């Protein structure tokens, strides 16, 4: 399966009966915000509903994060669980090309890191789909192919 077709997702299980998980983006499950300190980017990821938090814990792993940001050649990737807040704190070291005062890139603060993280594909079972924000179709239910960074229109 190509990277594009795997990103667009496939329903697991029987589509006719509505059983099985479907692939959505992390934006459907959570919201995020980025902060920075030196060459470190910190991303808070907060589930839209407490029932969605276990999906974050299960699928937004350090390995998944490293793979998602592989183009950045990061140092360490750490994930901290914040169950009382239904949130994760993601810490990406060596992420900002030396930090705000050293970086020559257009996003020296790394503010786009949270938006990019929200494009991460996640599997959502049918029982939790009503909690998605906004309640939406799975990536495989769209009639036209969509880009990894889903359009807000």
Secondary structure as UniProt FT lines:
FT   HELIX           3..8
FT   TURN            15..18
FT   STRAND          22..25
FT   HELIX           26..29
FT   STRAND          30..37
FT   TURN            38..39
FT   STRAND          40..47
FT   HELIX           50..52
FT   HELIX           53..59
FT   HELIX           62..68
FT   HELIX           70..72
FT   STRAND          77..82
FT   HELIX           83..85
FT   STRAND          87..93
FT   TURN            97..98
FT   TURN            100..102
FT   TURN            108..109
FT   HELIX           112..117
FT   TURN            118..119
FT   STRAND          121..124
FT   HELIX           126..131
FT   HELIX           139..141
//
